[in-house]
Amino acid sequence: MIVGEGIRLRAIRRDDLPLFATWLNDPEVRRGLMHYHPFSLEDEEDWFEGMRKRPLEEHPLTIDVKVGDEWVSIGNCGLMGINWRVRECEFGIFIGEKAYWNKGYGTDALLLMLRHGFETLNLNRIGLRVYDNNPRAIRSYEKAGFVHEGTLRQGHYQDGEYIDVHLMSVLSSEWSGN
């Protein structure tokens, strides 16, 4: 596990899949993601089996937060497409439990993953893509040290409109270890 103050990132378990399917079938949650189609539990099980075949460093992690004496799962995050020669990858995250939106948990999980990526995996660059209609995520990424690199104009289509996609990254030399 990767542990922070009142938050932890842990391996995804098969018993997490019903919760993930519920989150991914919520249009409001799905709005900030590449996914545009409803997911069945069987789809999530297929995803899980495929994920287990990828390198361990690319397995997404469940985000748990401490509530009283219990841990509550609220989303997941991970590093994908690691290029070991260049030492770079792409970051992805979603908070599926809407009661935990706007409370800083996404930023906390992001900071834990940056620490893991830079200090444990020795990556040099962590990038991401974020939709223009997700200002909450953009603020979180900026707060964590991500820099705007460019924009894919109308690079995503959602709910009948084209949306700009912003490319952002943070380099190991820029990261302060927040």
C-alpha positions as CSV (number, residue, x, y, z in Angstrom):
1,M,0.0,0.0,0.0
2,I,1.0,3.6,-0.5
3,V,-0.2,5.5,2.6
4,G,-0.7,9.1,3.3
5,E,-2.5,11.2,6.0
6,G,-6.0,9.7,6.1
7,I,-5.7,8.2,2.6
8,R,-4.2,5.1,1.1
9,L,-3.7,3.6,-2.4
10,R,-4.1,-0.1,-2.5
11,A,-4.3,-2.9,-5.0
12,I,-7.6,-3.3,-6.7
13,R,-9.5,-6.5,-5.6
14,R,-12.2,-8.3,-7.5
15,D,-14.7,-7.3,-4.8
16,D,-14.1,-3.7,-5.8
17,L,-15.6,-4.3,-9.3
18,P,-19.3,-3.8,-8.4
19,L,-18.5,-0.4,-6.9
20,F,-16.4,0.6,-10.0
21,A,-19.3,-0.5,-12.3
22,T,-21.7,1.6,-10.3
23,W,-19.4,4.7,-10.5
24,L,-18.7,4.2,-14.2
25,N,-22.5,4.0,-14.9
26,D,-23.1,7.4,-13.4
27,P,-23.0,10.0,-16.3
28,E,-21.8,12.7,-13.9
29,V,-18.8,10.6,-12.9
30,R,-18.1,9.5,-16.4
31,R,-18.2,13.0,-17.7
32,G,-14.5,13.6,-17.0
33,L,-13.4,10.2,-18.3
34,M,-12.8,8.8,-21.8
35,H,-15.6,6.3,-21.2
36,Y,-18.8,7.2,-22.8
37,H,-20.7,3.9,-22.7
38,P,-22.4,2.1,-19.8
39,F,-20.4,-0.7,-18.2
40,S,-21.7,-4.1,-17.0
41,L,-20.2,-6.0,-14.1
42,E,-19.0,-8.5,-16.8
43,D,-17.2,-5.6,-18.6
44,E,-15.4,-4.7,-15.4
45,E,-14.4,-8.3,-14.8
46,D,-13.0,-8.4,-18.3
47,W,-11.1,-5.2,-17.6
48,F,-9.8,-6.6,-14.3
49,E,-8.5,-9.8,-16.0
50,G,-6.8,-7.7,-18.7
51,M,-5.3,-5.3,-16.1
52,R,-3.8,-8.2,-14.2
53,K,-1.8,-9.1,-17.3
54,R,-0.1,-5.7,-17.5
55,P,3.1,-4.9,-15.6
56,L,2.6,-4.5,-11.9
57,E,3.7,-0.8,-12.0
58,E,0.8,-0.1,-14.4
59,H,-2.0,-1.6,-12.2
60,P,-4.4,1.1,-11.1
61,L,-4.9,1.4,-7.3
62,T,-8.0,1.9,-5.3
63,I,-8.2,5.2,-3.4
64,D,-9.4,4.6,0.2
65,V,-10.0,7.4,2.8
66,K,-10.2,7.0,6.5
67,V,-13.7,7.8,7.9
68,G,-13.8,7.2,11.6
69,D,-12.3,3.8,12.2
70,E,-13.1,2.5,8.7
71,W,-11.6,2.8,5.2
72,V,-14.0,3.9,2.5
73,S,-13.2,3.3,-1.2
74,I,-13.9,6.5,-3.2
75,G,-12.1,6.0,-6.6
76,N,-9.0,4.8,-8.3
77,C,-5.9,6.1,-10.0
78,G,-2.8,4.8,-11.7
79,L,0.2,5.3,-14.0
80,M,-0.2,4.0,-17.5
81,G,1.9,3.4,-20.6
82,I,5.2,3.6,-18.8
83,N,8.1,4.1,-21.2
84,W,11.2,2.9,-19.2
85,R,13.7,4.3,-21.8
86,V,12.3,7.8,-21.6
87,R,11.2,7.3,-17.9
88,E,7.7,8.8,-18.5
89,C,4.1,7.7,-18.2
90,E,0.5,9.0,-18.2
91,F,-1.5,9.5,-15.0
92,G,-5.2,8.8,-14.7
93,I,-7.7,9.2,-11.8
94,F,-11.3,9.4,-10.9
95,I,-13.3,9.9,-7.7
96,G,-16.4,7.9,-8.2
97,E,-18.0,8.5,-4.8
98,K,-19.5,12.0,-5.4
99,A,-19.9,12.7,-1.6
100,Y,-16.1,13.0,-1.5
101,W,-15.8,15.4,-4.4
102,N,-14.3,18.9,-3.6
103,K,-12.7,17.7,-0.4
104,G,-9.1,17.5,-1.6
105,Y,-8.9,13.7,-1.8
106,G,-8.1,13.7,-5.5
107,T,-5.2,16.0,-5.0
108,D,-4.0,13.9,-2.0
109,A,-4.1,10.7,-4.2
110,L,-2.3,12.5,-7.0
111,L,0.5,13.6,-4.7
112,L,0.9,10.1,-3.4
113,M,1.1,8.8,-7.0
114,L,3.7,11.5,-7.9
115,R,5.8,10.5,-4.9
116,H,5.6,6.9,-5.9
117,G,6.3,7.7,-9.6
118,F,9.3,9.9,-8.9
119,E,10.8,8.4,-5.7
120,T,10.0,4.7,-6.1
121,L,9.8,4.1,-9.9
122,N,12.4,6.8,-10.7
123,L,10.3,8.3,-13.5
124,N,11.3,11.6,-15.0
125,R,8.0,12.9,-16.5
126,I,4.4,12.2,-15.6
127,G,1.8,13.6,-18.0
128,L,-1.9,13.6,-18.3
129,R,-4.9,14.7,-20.4
130,V,-7.7,16.7,-19.0
131,Y,-10.9,18.0,-20.6
132,D,-11.5,21.7,-20.7
133,N,-14.9,21.2,-19.0
134,N,-13.3,19.9,-15.9
135,P,-11.9,22.9,-14.1
136,R,-11.9,21.2,-10.7
137,A,-9.4,18.6,-12.1
138,I,-7.3,21.3,-13.8
139,R,-7.0,23.2,-10.5
140,S,-5.9,20.0,-8.7
141,Y,-3.3,19.2,-11.3
142,E,-1.9,22.8,-11.2
143,K,-1.8,22.7,-7.4
144,A,0.3,19.5,-7.6
145,G,2.8,21.2,-9.9
146,F,1.6,20.1,-13.4
147,V,2.3,22.6,-16.2
148,H,0.2,23.2,-19.3
149,E,2.0,21.9,-22.4
150,G,-0.6,22.3,-25.0
151,T,-4.2,21.8,-26.2
152,L,-5.7,19.3,-28.5
153,R,-8.4,21.6,-29.9
154,Q,-11.8,19.9,-30.0
155,G,-9.9,16.7,-29.2
156,H,-12.9,15.0,-27.4
157,Y,-16.6,14.7,-28.3
158,Q,-19.1,14.4,-25.4
159,D,-22.8,15.1,-25.0
160,G,-23.1,16.6,-28.5
161,E,-20.2,19.0,-28.3
162,Y,-16.5,19.0,-29.1
163,I,-14.2,19.8,-26.1
164,D,-10.6,20.9,-25.9
165,V,-8.2,18.4,-24.3
166,H,-5.3,20.0,-22.3
167,L,-2.0,18.2,-22.1
168,M,-0.2,18.7,-18.8
169,S,2.9,17.3,-17.2
170,V,5.3,17.6,-14.2
171,L,9.0,16.7,-14.4
172,S,10.9,15.1,-11.6
173,S,13.2,18.2,-11.4
174,E,10.1,20.4,-11.0
175,W,8.4,18.3,-8.4
176,S,8.8,19.6,-4.9
177,G,7.7,16.4,-3.0
178,N,4.6,18.3,-1.7
